[in-house]
Amino acid sequence: DLKLGKKVNEGKTKEVYELPDMPGCVLMQSKDQITAGNAARKDRMEGKAAISNTTTSCVFQLLQEAGIKTAFVRKQSDTAFIAAHCEMIPIEWVCRRIATGSFLKRNPGVKEGYKFYPPKIEMFYKDDANNDPQWSEEQIIEAKFCFAGLTIGQTEVDIMARSTQAIFEILEKAWQPQNCTLVDLKIEFGVNVLTKEIVLADVIDNDSWRLWPSGDRSQQKDKQSYRDLKEVTPEALQMVKRNFEWVAERVELLLKTKSQGRVVVLMGSPSDLTHCEKIKKACATFGIPCELRVTSAHKGPDETLRIKAEYEGDGIPTVFVAVAGRSNGLGPVMSGNTAYPVVNCPPLSADWGTQDVWSSLRLPSGLSCPTTLSPEGAAQFAAQIFGLNNHLVWARLRSNLLNTWISLKQADKKLRECTL
């Protein structure tokens, strides 16, 4: 029911329209078209628009919920989604874990299957007439691009490079539970015309990556199966479509996880509630359920152990956080009686904080419960444990690292500009 404005842009596989009733937003409309070799090969594939839109919407939702800044707003229909209006930066950013495809042609002597640690970043200038030539960071900077009032300099190039790696790693981790290897990924960035910040834009669909189930290239499910066709027949095109449908069906699973987990905060006194609520709030940012309980290992050890057994008995992976001031017996008692992880997070008093913390740090032999004084740090410790088996929690941790780095990078740029 959206009122469409003028067509802003049209590419090989999509059209972009203004939305008069939603200032600052556009409609991204996919086409039933598949291309290869800068449209040297082009065919209509019935249903591709819906498949691509489903794939892009799920991928962007995953990244957005993790904390990656994207242009995605919401899925609007089977074949279109709403996005923030961006002025696109004409650079394709490619991140590779495994050497294959064009990389082998440009780097003779490297065998297919060579793995990059960390993943390799490459940039290509969008120029169909010249087959999208590879560019260096220096070329991008010297081009002196300016979009939506933002000049693309060293800081912006660094942000896009670091973001590309983080986005690849998040998607790589998300595909692993389905025993599917993300080989490489191609993305683009734009400058949001309203916020003037760089965001992940365009689309990420089955044209954007290589996916190898079980790490086996012969089972590839991405657009490479179309590129490899010697002749495009109706039967061959149906095979390609089945590959795209396979991806679209499984991409929705990227938004889910079979792994559960929770944090149980045990406080020695209700006076510690404010401290504990900070832990609970921080857990929520990672999507981790958190429960608060009151128990004293000194005054009611039998009740403390009963509460412990309650959470051990239902099979849900649990991290206990012990919040006890003065003499902290809560953390050590828990650690000595459970195989679950325990972390101390004592609230420090102004008068006795230095002395009190020793009861959390100085433990009897055979116990292991680390101590962090920050409520947010205790939540992050739990998230890092759950993130080993939960790609959604891991994605939020990875995104946090990226966003912290970007904020420091931007602060440094702002300070230098003020100084100069």
Buried (B, 14 or more C-beta within 10 A) or exposed (E): EBEBBEEEEEEBBBBBBBBEEBEEBBBBBBBBBBBBEBEEEBBEBEBBBBBBBBBBBBBBBBBBBBBBBBBBBEBBBEBBBBBBBBBBBBBBBBBBBBBBBBBBEEEEEEEEEBEBEEBBBBBBBBEEEEEBEBBEBEEBBEBEBEBBEBEBBEBBBBBBBBBBBBBBBBBBBBBEBEEBBBBBBBBBBBBBBEBEBBBBBBBBBBBBBBBBBEEEBEBBBBBBBBBEBEEBEEEBBEEBBEBBBBBBEBBBBBEEBEBBBBBBBBBBBEEBBEBBBBBBEBBEBBBBBBEBBBBBBBEEBEBBBEBBEEBBEEEEBBBBBBBBBBBBBBBBBBBBBBEBBBBBBBBBEEEEEEEBBEBBEEBEEEBEBBBBBEBBBBBBBBBBBBBEBBBBBBBBBBBBEBBEBBEEBBEEBEEEEEEE
